[in-house]
């Protein structure tokens, strides 16, 4: 029997039930559906007409869920070639006109994207999900992610959300942002940062 490809589904919204392909699990871990459901329960109607930026996008399942639930546009940044291929395929399946994908270094592309939207009237939701399976250099990836948040100059950020390994102590303050709450889902947690 041929090994079937890993997939996930859009949970709710206008593309509910649509199947998304996932990259092979050794590269990226799909955000668990319980975590994803909780995230969108927290955001609820706040997602509508916002711009969603997904750093370390992998398959793009979070940003595409946001599109399904009414986000105006989603930007995805992914470095891994294979994951990027799947990401672009998933965007085509859902709503290509509302998706912008970028292949490259998250720490270069994400700040550039955020900064390019500085004068936009739209509010941004930033979702950062550093890969924490790479035990080597794990701290460095988180530290660089924290730095990236600290350096945000925009005034139009609605919320910054970090998905992280639950054992990590998240900083209370990152630049203009303060830790609002953290929710735990087994090994993964979501931390929400809003303006101080």
C-alpha positions as CSV (number, residue, x, y, z in Angstrom):
1,X,0.0,0.0,0.0
2,X,1.4,3.4,-1.0
3,X,2.0,5.8,1.8
4,X,-0.8,8.4,1.6
5,X,0.1,12.1,2.0
6,X,-0.6,13.8,5.3
7,X,-3.5,16.2,5.1
8,X,-5.5,18.5,7.3
9,X,-8.9,20.2,6.8
10,X,-10.2,23.8,7.0
11,X,-12.3,23.8,10.2
12,X,-14.8,26.6,9.5
13,X,-15.8,29.4,7.3
14,X,-16.5,29.5,3.6
15,X,-13.9,26.8,2.8
16,X,-14.9,24.5,5.6
17,X,-14.0,20.9,4.9
18,X,-11.5,21.7,2.1
19,X,-8.5,19.4,2.3
20,X,-5.0,20.9,2.6
21,X,-1.9,19.0,1.9
22,X,0.8,18.9,4.5
23,X,4.6,18.7,4.0
24,X,6.3,15.5,5.2
25,X,6.2,15.6,9.0
26,X,9.9,15.6,9.5
27,X,10.1,19.1,8.2
28,X,7.0,20.7,9.8
29,X,4.4,19.7,12.3
30,X,0.9,20.7,11.4
31,X,-0.7,22.8,14.0
32,X,-2.9,20.5,15.9
33,X,-6.6,21.0,15.2
34,X,-7.4,21.6,18.9
35,X,-4.8,24.4,19.0
36,X,-6.1,25.8,15.7
37,X,-9.7,25.7,16.9
38,X,-8.7,27.5,20.1
39,X,-6.8,30.2,18.2
40,X,-9.8,31.0,16.0
41,X,-12.2,30.9,19.0
42,X,-10.0,33.6,20.6
43,X,-9.9,35.7,17.4
44,X,-13.5,34.9,16.3
45,X,-14.9,37.9,14.4
46,X,-11.7,39.9,14.9
47,X,-10.3,38.0,12.0
48,X,-12.7,39.7,9.5
49,X,-11.0,42.1,7.1
50,X,-7.7,41.9,8.9
51,X,-4.4,41.1,7.1
52,X,-2.9,37.8,8.3
53,X,0.8,37.2,8.2
54,X,2.1,33.6,8.8
55,X,5.8,33.3,9.4
56,X,7.3,29.8,9.1
57,X,4.1,29.0,7.2
58,X,4.7,25.4,6.3
59,X,1.5,24.2,4.6
60,X,-0.2,27.6,5.3
61,X,-3.0,25.9,7.2
62,X,-3.3,28.7,9.8
63,X,-3.4,31.6,7.3
64,X,-5.7,29.7,5.0
65,X,-8.1,29.1,7.9
66,X,-7.9,32.8,8.5
67,X,-8.9,33.5,4.8
68,X,-11.8,31.0,5.1
69,X,-13.0,32.9,8.2
70,X,-13.0,36.3,6.5
71,X,-9.4,37.7,6.6
72,X,-8.9,40.1,3.8
73,X,-5.5,38.8,2.8
74,X,-2.8,36.4,3.9
75,X,1.0,36.6,3.5
76,X,3.0,33.4,4.0
77,X,6.7,33.1,4.5
78,X,8.4,29.7,4.1
79,X,12.0,28.7,3.6
80,X,11.8,24.9,2.9
81,X,11.4,24.2,-0.8
82,X,9.1,21.2,-0.5
83,X,6.9,22.9,2.1
84,X,6.8,26.0,-0.1
85,X,5.6,23.9,-3.1
86,X,2.8,22.5,-1.0
87,X,2.0,26.0,0.4
88,X,1.5,27.4,-3.0
89,X,-0.6,24.5,-4.1
90,X,-2.8,24.9,-1.0
91,X,-3.3,28.6,-1.7
92,X,-4.4,27.8,-5.3
93,X,-6.9,25.4,-3.9
94,X,-8.4,28.0,-1.5
95,X,-8.2,31.5,-2.7
96,X,-5.1,32.4,-4.7
97,X,-6.1,36.1,-5.1
98,X,-6.0,36.6,-1.4
99,X,-2.7,34.9,-0.8
100,X,0.8,36.1,-1.2
101,X,3.5,33.5,-0.7
102,X,7.2,34.3,-0.3
103,X,10.0,31.7,-0.3
104,X,12.9,32.8,1.8
105,X,14.3,33.6,5.3
106,X,11.5,34.4,7.7
107,X,13.7,36.8,9.6
108,X,14.2,38.8,6.4
109,X,10.9,38.4,4.6
110,X,8.5,38.8,7.5
111,X,9.9,42.2,8.8
112,X,10.0,43.4,5.2
113,X,6.3,42.5,4.7
114,X,5.2,44.0,8.0
115,X,7.1,47.2,7.3
116,X,5.6,47.4,3.8
117,X,2.1,47.4,5.4
118,X,3.1,50.1,7.9
119,X,0.9,52.8,6.2
120,X,-2.0,50.5,5.5
121,X,-5.3,51.2,7.0
122,X,-5.8,47.5,7.7
123,X,-4.9,45.9,11.0
124,X,-2.4,43.0,10.9
125,X,-2.4,39.7,12.7
126,X,1.0,38.2,12.9
127,X,1.4,34.5,13.5
128,X,4.8,33.1,14.3
129,X,5.4,29.4,14.6
130,X,9.1,28.7,14.8
131,X,10.0,25.1,14.1
132,X,10.9,23.6,17.5
133,X,11.7,20.1,16.4
134,X,15.2,21.2,15.4
135,X,16.7,20.8,18.8
136,X,20.0,22.2,17.6
137,X,19.8,26.0,17.6
138,X,16.3,25.9,19.0
139,X,17.0,28.8,21.4
140,X,18.4,30.8,18.6
141,X,15.3,30.5,16.5
142,X,13.1,31.7,19.4
143,X,15.5,34.5,20.3
144,X,15.5,35.7,16.7
145,X,11.7,35.5,16.6
146,X,11.5,37.6,19.8
147,X,13.9,40.1,18.3
148,X,11.8,40.3,15.2
149,X,8.7,41.2,17.3
150,X,10.7,43.7,19.4
151,X,11.7,45.5,16.1
152,X,8.2,46.0,14.8
153,X,7.6,49.7,14.3
154,X,4.1,49.5,12.9
155,X,1.1,51.1,14.8
156,X,-1.4,48.9,13.0
157,X,-0.8,45.5,14.6
158,X,-3.9,44.0,16.0
159,X,-2.2,41.1,17.7
160,X,1.0,39.0,17.6
161,X,0.6,35.3,18.2
162,X,3.5,32.9,18.9
163,X,3.1,29.2,18.7
164,X,5.8,27.6,20.8
165,X,7.0,24.6,22.8
166,X,5.1,24.7,26.2
167,X,8.3,24.4,28.3
168,X,9.5,27.8,27.0
169,X,9.2,30.8,29.3
170,X,7.8,33.6,27.1
171,X,9.0,37.2,27.7
172,X,6.4,39.4,29.4
173,X,7.4,42.3,27.1
174,X,8.7,42.4,23.5
175,X,9.2,45.9,22.2
176,X,5.8,47.6,22.0
177,X,4.0,44.4,22.9
178,X,3.0,42.8,26.2
179,X,2.1,39.2,26.9
180,X,-1.7,39.1,27.2
181,X,-2.2,35.3,27.8
182,X,-0.8,31.9,27.0
183,X,-2.9,28.8,26.3
184,X,-1.4,25.3,26.6
185,X,-2.2,22.3,24.3
186,X,0.1,19.5,25.5
187,X,3.6,20.1,24.0
188,X,2.5,23.3,22.1
189,X,1.3,26.6,23.5
190,X,-0.1,29.8,22.0
191,X,1.0,33.2,23.5
192,X,-0.9,36.3,22.6
193,X,0.9,39.7,22.5
194,X,-0.9,43.1,22.3
195,X,0.2,46.7,22.5
196,X,1.4,47.8,25.9
